[in-house]
């Protein structure tokens, strides 16, 4: 695959993250928000004595469903169709965009209202619709802030997490009027006033819209029922008022039956908003004569999911229920912010999902598996037990060594990503030295003999360490030399430790 | 009881005192310590950077060095986690790709015989008071792989609590990663440094003289950051605290 270097292409993660780290307002916004929600989640989860069992059940249900996804998707299609809906299959983002555009055009409408949806962010549906002359209005408060600010979402649950109240007030004051009802005069940064301004602005959209576009948190194959969980009620408005509803949903959102849903309706709110139960749970099954949309379309989206499903290690990422608990505990996300991940899915789950959905062909996608210190906090909080560190290491191997993978449904052997030749050579050399203790020992002794000459700051690649960290002092004697000197070959107890072992603080 | 010390390449090369402390401590507790000289690096840097096949010769060497040992003890949560979690995966991967054999079986077999130092003390020797004396104010940073991969839990704190003369200060945000992460520290240097600075400031705010860990690679990052920030607080490995006694203060 040829990748073109264009100005549109997002930079690799380290460069984007380094810029974010230098932005003190962003750092403060993210720190405050992630620490607040992190603590709330921990309290909400601690209330349930059977959390570990729920988590195991969630993982098991998802694994079972993914294993038999072909069967459950056909069951879902049959049930949705029987209930009066129409099912469309989209292999990739482009196909999904075409299907939705044609469906909206067929209604004759030029405007749609949107329920917050990650799948439509993933396929950049708003941009596709805009090219076709159709305006999509985001109705989730945070998505509205992002849309008005001509910005990008930076969090799965809280897309405007990178903004503070003052910034939101300014966006509302300056931009709301261009999209519809302007912000009230004298708007302050009080949360109640900001919410009321959004409510007034959005009400006009809800009452006018004839077409709504949503995603779904779950699809129950048994009955063909779609489920959206939300906090604000904007979703309920979109799902009930318009005449036509189009739902774009990733195929992995399927659950077999209603009993399975029970598990996820406990796992999701506590993990995401730290609520025992989310305020609005909307469920719909096809269409109904007297209520709700007259026409319902379900667009089932693959867009790399079956490729991920083909990977025995990576497929567990498809268990994800988009709660964003992993983002909120991630120390890297907290400093880098969501934009650095270069996709709709930021944070740890994005770092394992995006390179599977899009491949590792671009600089940012190849850098995402490395956007982690492998601390494991994400795995610990994941409500469906996705071993994110393990997938990260697995994808790192794909980046540097290439290997077998599924790309658009075909088994291929992918080549290593470019730009790792020096690293590969260094890793090989290090391995060789470490596999030859004589070489290792000679190196240790050389370092010990020259230790008074070691500079405090290194040139070249070493600067990446010494710019922010002092080097440890090299001791006068390695452990193995001390052991040899004091214990000899037999390993007999001898004299104690050396007087000068040159600790880092010596 | 006889154990073999897996000192780790970082301790061997940069922190020999930690290895000496483990030997001193274990011998004081009546344990006979061997040091198989064939040992080297467990291969974690290669493995975690994506070079799984480069790890195989090192895993093979490691398994050979410790082949007849029932208890392999190491003063590193991270290296213990590497052997315990990833060696069976390396063995299975090699077998699946047609490179298996007795060596791979040996690699998988060393995993359950490997103990991080505090696991060995608390679970095998069943001691928490090792008779240590360390007259300093200390804060404890639980390093991630020990905390989350090994599940060390409160073992290090129980050991520290029993040390005479030691005053333990709570570290705010203790369970947050320090930002070392192996090659992450240089591949994502800006984020790593920001995490390190936050950790170092949290350490400094405790007023402790030393920050204790069970992983000297993390301590190298935290200590190096503390030095750059002009702090006198020094990192110390738990083994050195536990080795210290009134007759032989470390």
Boltz contact constraints between the chains, C-beta under 6 A:
constraints:
  - contact:
      token1: [A, 14]
      token2: [B, 188]
      max_distance: 6.0
  - contact:
      token1: [A, 17]
      token2: [B, 191]
      max_distance: 6.0
  - contact:
      token1: [A, 18]
      token2: [B, 190]
      max_distance: 6.0
  - contact:
      token1: [A, 21]
      token2: [B, 190]
      max_distance: 6.0
  - contact:
      token1: [A, 21]
      token2: [B, 194]
      max_distance: 6.0
  - contact:
      token1: [A, 331]
      token2: [B, 176]
      max_distance: 6.0
  - contact:
      token1: [A, 331]
      token2: [B, 177]
      max_distance: 6.0
  - contact:
      token1: [A, 331]
      token2: [B, 195]
      max_distance: 6.0
  - contact:
      token1: [A, 332]
      token2: [B, 191]
      max_distance: 6.0
  - contact:
      token1: [A, 335]
      token2: [B, 191]
      max_distance: 6.0
  - contact:
      token1: [A, 335]
      token2: [B, 194]
      max_distance: 6.0
  - contact:
      token1: [A, 336]
      token2: [B, 191]
      max_distance: 6.0
  - contact:
      token1: [A, 370]
      token2: [B, 187]
      max_distance: 6.0
  - contact:
      token1: [A, 373]
      token2: [B, 177]
      max_distance: 6.0
  - contact:
      token1: [A, 373]
      token2: [B, 179]
      max_distance: 6.0
  - contact:
      token1: [A, 373]
      token2: [B, 181]
      max_distance: 6.0
  - contact:
      token1: [A, 373]
      token2: [B, 184]
      max_distance: 6.0
  - contact:
      token1: [A, 374]
      token2: [B, 181]
      max_distance: 6.0
  - contact:
      token1: [A, 375]
      token2: [B, 144]
      max_distance: 6.0
  - contact:
      token1: [A, 375]
      token2: [B, 177]
      max_distance: 6.0
  - contact:
      token1: [A, 376]
      token2: [B, 144]
      max_distance: 6.0
  - contact:
      token1: [A, 376]
      token2: [B, 148]
      max_distance: 6.0
  - contact:
      token1: [A, 380]
      token2: [B, 148]
      max_distance: 6.0
  - contact:
      token1: [A, 393]
      token2: [B, 48]
      max_distance: 6.0
  - contact:
      token1: [A, 396]
      token2: [B, 50]
      max_distance: 6.0
  - contact:
      token1: [A, 397]
      token2: [B, 50]
      max_distance: 6.0
  - contact:
      token1: [A, 397]
      token2: [B, 52]
      max_distance: 6.0
  - contact:
      token1: [A, 399]
      token2: [B, 50]
      max_distance: 6.0
  - contact:
      token1: [A, 400]
      token2: [B, 50]
      max_distance: 6.0
  - contact:
      token1: [A, 427]
      token2: [B, 46]
      max_distance: 6.0
  - contact:
      token1: [A, 427]
      token2: [B, 51]
      max_distance: 6.0
  - contact:
      token1: [A, 427]
      token2: [B, 54]
      max_distance: 6.0
  - contact:
      token1: [A, 431]
      token2: [B, 46]
      max_distance: 6.0
  - contact:
      token1: [A, 431]
      token2: [B, 54]
      max_distance: 6.0
  - contact:
      token1: [A, 434]
      token2: [B, 40]
      max_distance: 6.0
  - contact:
      token1: [A, 434]
      token2: [B, 41]
      max_distance: 6.0
  - contact:
      token1: [A, 434]
      token2: [B, 58]
      max_distance: 6.0
  - contact:
      token1: [A, 435]
      token2: [B, 57]
      max_distance: 6.0
  - contact:
      token1: [A, 435]
      token2: [B, 61]
      max_distance: 6.0
  - contact:
      token1: [A, 437]
      token2: [B, 40]
      max_distance: 6.0
  - contact:
      token1: [A, 444]
      token2: [B, 13]
      max_distance: 6.0
  - contact:
      token1: [A, 464]
      token2: [B, 186]
      max_distance: 6.0
  - contact:
      token1: [A, 464]
      token2: [B, 189]
      max_distance: 6.0
  - contact:
      token1: [A, 465]
      token2: [B, 186]
      max_distance: 6.0
  - contact:
      token1: [A, 468]
      token2: [B, 193]
      max_distance: 6.0
  - contact:
      token1: [A, 469]
      token2: [B, 224]
      max_distance: 6.0
  - contact:
      token1: [A, 469]
      token2: [B, 225]
      max_distance: 6.0
  - contact:
      token1: [A, 470]
      token2: [B, 224]
      max_distance: 6.0
  - contact:
      token1: [A, 470]
      token2: [B, 227]
      max_distance: 6.0
  - contact:
      token1: [A, 470]
      token2: [B, 228]
      max_distance: 6.0
  - contact:
      token1: [A, 472]
      token2: [B, 14]
      max_distance: 6.0
  - contact:
      token1: [A, 472]
      token2: [B, 220]
      max_distance: 6.0
  - contact:
      token1: [A, 475]
      token2: [B, 16]
      max_distance: 6.0
  - contact:
      token1: [A, 478]
      token2: [B, 12]
      max_distance: 6.0
  - contact:
      token1: [A, 478]
      token2: [B, 13]
      max_distance: 6.0
  - contact:
      token1: [A, 478]
      token2: [B, 16]
      max_distance: 6.0
  - contact:
      token1: [A, 479]
      token2: [B, 7]
      max_distance: 6.0
  - contact:
      token1: [A, 479]
      token2: [B, 12]
      max_distance: 6.0
  - contact:
      token1: [A, 479]
      token2: [B, 16]
      max_distance: 6.0
  - contact:
      token1: [A, 479]
      token2: [B, 19]
      max_distance: 6.0
  - contact:
      token1: [A, 480]
      token2: [B, 12]
      max_distance: 6.0
  - contact:
      token1: [A, 482]
      token2: [B, 16]
      max_distance: 6.0
  - contact:
      token1: [A, 483]
      token2: [B, 35]
      max_distance: 6.0
  - contact:
      token1: [A, 491]
      token2: [B, 34]
      max_distance: 6.0
  - contact:
      token1: [A, 497]
      token2: [B, 20]
      max_distance: 6.0
  - contact:
      token1: [A, 501]
      token2: [B, 16]
      max_distance: 6.0
  - contact:
      token1: [A, 501]
      token2: [B, 17]
      max_distance: 6.0
  - contact:
      token1: [A, 503]
      token2: [B, 17]
      max_distance: 6.0
  - contact:
      token1: [A, 504]
      token2: [B, 223]
      max_distance: 6.0
  - contact:
      token1: [A, 505]
      token2: [B, 234]
      max_distance: 6.0
